[in-house]
């Protein structure tokens, strides 16, 4: 599903100093796999998500997703690819302040021409699952950080994307709400099994993963995965 071959990425800092993030990064993530990535701050976890989504450009190498090489397509094609195939849960939420909660979560459906009862009911069902159906007419500024994170989660999943990317999805949540979020992500395996990649500092999330990757020295090390596997009953939540 996702194959990185000899991928290189750098940023340039003050005085044109090169900051190397990846040099020769090789990794394969299978279709439907649930992957958690750990690593020190600045190791490149968020950058990897940005590369997979097409938000950031690759310097060299190949990043192939479902036979599409992101290094070979235009910026416009990347935008269309991301809109259709990727659900991105940002660390800073990225909710649109002038839209209500309901309008925010239904926006991906409008953009993808999927504004139909099946998908609307699916999105509102998730909003109920995360305990925010009573906030559907509220604006983001009226929500706490944890509530905004849950809305961002529902918005990312509303159009049933093939790939779910999450940047510290439980970082602003208490333990109980974090379990609700992770159980919702697990429940989607039975719904339609997206390929899911989460970056986090929270080692407790490893129990949810098929594969655990750790970023060290600009490359991935495979660690032992958690106990929860595809096909097991990871949650009793129903959408």
C-alpha positions in Angstrom: 0.0 0.0 0.0 2.7 2.5 1.0 6.3 1.9 -0.1 9.2 4.3 0.5 12.4 3.7 -1.4 15.6 5.7 -0.7 13.5 8.7 0.3 15.4 11.9 1.2 14.0 15.0 2.8 15.8 18.1 4.2 14.8 21.5 5.3 16.9 24.6 5.2 17.4 26.8 8.3 19.1 30.1 8.9 22.1 30.9 6.8 21.0 28.2 4.4 22.1 25.4 6.8 20.7 22.0 5.7 18.7 20.1 8.3 18.5 16.5 7.1 15.3 14.7 8.1 15.5 11.5 6.0 18.3 10.2 3.9 17.7 6.9 2.2 14.5 6.0 4.1 13.0 2.6 3.2 9.8 1.3 4.6 6.8 -0.7 3.6 3.3 -0.4 5.2 0.8 -3.0 4.1 -2.8 -2.3 3.0 -5.2 -2.2 6.0 -2.2 -2.2 8.5 -2.5 -0.2 11.7 0.9 1.3 12.4 2.2 3.4 15.3 5.4 5.5 14.9 7.4 6.6 17.9 10.5 8.7 18.0 12.2 11.7 19.7 11.0 15.2 19.0 12.4 16.4 15.7 13.1 12.9 14.5 10.7 13.3 11.5 7.5 11.7 12.6 5.2 14.5 11.5 7.3 15.1 8.4 6.7 11.5 7.4 2.9 12.0 7.6 3.2 15.2 5.6 5.1 13.3 2.9 2.6 10.5 2.7 -0.3 12.9 2.4 1.5 15.0 -0.2 1.5 18.1 1.9 5.4 18.3 1.8 7.5 17.6 -1.3 10.0 14.8 -1.4 13.6 15.8 -2.3 14.5 12.5 -4.0 13.6 8.8 -3.9 10.2 7.3 -4.3 7.0 7.2 -2.3 4.5 4.9 -3.9 0.9 4.7 -2.6 -1.5 2.3 -4.4 0.7 2.4 -7.6 0.8 6.3 -7.5 4.3 7.7 -7.1 3.9 11.0 -5.3 7.2 12.2 -6.7 5.8 11.9 -10.3 2.5 13.9 -10.0 1.7 17.6 -9.9 0.7 19.6 -6.9 -2.9 19.7 -8.1 -2.9 16.0 -8.5 -1.6 15.6 -4.9 -4.4 17.8 -3.6 -7.0 15.7 -5.3 -5.3 12.5 -4.1 -5.2 13.8 -0.5 -8.9 15.0 -0.6 -10.2 11.7 -1.8 -7.9 9.1 -0.2 -6.5 10.7 3.0 -8.0 11.5 6.4 -5.5 13.7 8.3 -6.0 14.3 12.1 -3.7 17.3 12.7 -2.1 18.0 16.1 -3.4 21.6 16.0 -6.9 20.5 14.9 -7.2 22.8 11.8 -10.9 23.2 12.2 -12.5 26.0 10.2 -13.6 28.6 12.8 -16.5 30.1 10.8 -18.2 26.6 10.4 -20.1 24.8 13.1 -19.1 21.4 14.3 -21.5 19.7 12.0 -20.5 21.8 9.0 -16.8 21.0 9.7 -17.3 17.3 9.8 -19.5 17.2 6.7 -17.2 19.4 4.6 -15.1 16.5 3.3 -18.4 14.9 2.0 -19.2 18.1 0.1 -15.7 18.4 -1.4 -15.7 14.7 -2.5 -19.2 14.8 -3.9 -20.4 12.3 -1.2 -23.0 14.4 0.5 -25.4 11.5 0.8 -27.5 10.1 3.7 -25.2 7.0 4.2 -22.1 9.2 4.8 -23.9 11.9 6.7 -25.4 9.3 9.1 -21.9 7.7 9.4 -20.3 11.0 10.3 -23.0 12.0 12.8 -22.9 8.5 14.3 -19.2 9.0 15.0 -19.9 12.4 16.5 -22.3 10.7 18.9 -19.8 8.0 19.7 -17.2 10.6 20.8 -19.8 12.3 22.9 -20.3 15.5 21.0 -23.6 15.2 19.1 -25.0 17.9 21.5 -22.3 20.3 20.2 -23.2 19.9 16.5 -24.3 23.5 16.2 -21.4 25.0 18.2 -18.4 26.8 16.7 -14.9 25.5 17.4 -14.0 28.5 19.7 -16.7 27.3 22.1 -15.1 23.9 22.5 -12.2 22.7 24.7 -9.0 21.5 23.1 -10.0 17.9 23.7 -13.4 18.5 22.1 -11.8 20.1 19.1 -9.5 17.1 18.8 -12.5 14.7 18.7 -14.3 16.9 16.1 -11.1 16.8 14.0 -11.0 13.0 14.3 -14.6 12.7 13.0 -14.0 15.1 10.2 -10.9 13.1 9.0 -12.9 9.9 9.0 -16.2 11.1 7.6 -15.5 10.2 3.9 -14.1 6.8 4.8 -10.6 7.5 3.5 -8.3 4.6 2.5 -5.5 6.1 4.5 -5.9 7.6 8.0 -3.0 9.7 9.3 -3.0 11.0 12.9 -0.4 13.3 14.5 -0.6 12.9 18.3 -4.4 12.2 18.2 -4.5 11.7 22.0 -2.1 14.3 23.0 -4.7 16.8 24.3 -7.0 14.2 25.8 -7.5 12.7 29.2 -7.0 8.9 29.5 -10.7 8.1 29.3 -11.3 10.2 26.2 -8.1 8.9 24.6 -9.5 5.4 24.9 -12.7 6.5 23.2 -10.7 7.9 20.3 -8.5 4.8 19.9 -11.4 2.5 20.2 -13.2 4.4 17.4 -10.1 4.1 15.2 -10.1 0.3 16.0 -13.8 0.0 15.3 -13.2 1.3 11.7 -11.3 -1.9 11.0 -14.6 -3.8 11.0 -16.3 -0.9 9.1 -13.9 -0.7 6.2 -10.3 -1.3 7.3 -8.3 1.8 6.4 -4.5 1.8 6.4 -3.8 3.8 9.6 -0.6 5.5 10.6 -0.3 7.3 14.0 2.6 9.2 15.3 2.8 9.6 19.1 5.0 9.9 22.2 2.5 7.8 24.2 4.0 4.3 24.4 0.7 2.9 25.7 -0.7 3.2 22.2 1.5 0.4 21.1 -1.1 -2.2 22.3 -3.4 -1.1 19.4 -0.8 -1.6 16.6 -0.1 -4.3 14.0 3.3 -2.8 13.6 5.4 -0.4 15.7 8.1 1.7 14.1 10.6 3.8 15.8 12.4 6.6 14.0 16.1 6.6 14.9 19.1 8.0 13.0 16.8 9.1 10.1 15.4 5.7 9.4 12.8 3.2 10.8 13.4 0.4 13.2 10.7 -2.2 13.5 9.7 -2.9 17.1 7.5 -5.6 18.6 3.8 -4.8 17.9 1.0 -4.7 20.4 -1.5 -7.3 21.4 -4.5 -6.0 19.3 -4.6 -7.4 15.8 -6.9 -7.0 12.9 -10.0 -9.2 13.3 -10.0 -9.1 17.1 -12.8 -7.4 18.9 -11.0 -4.2 19.8 -14.1 -2.2 20.8 -17.8 -2.7 21.6 -18.7 0.7 20.0 -21.1 0.5 17.1 -21.6 3.3 14.6 
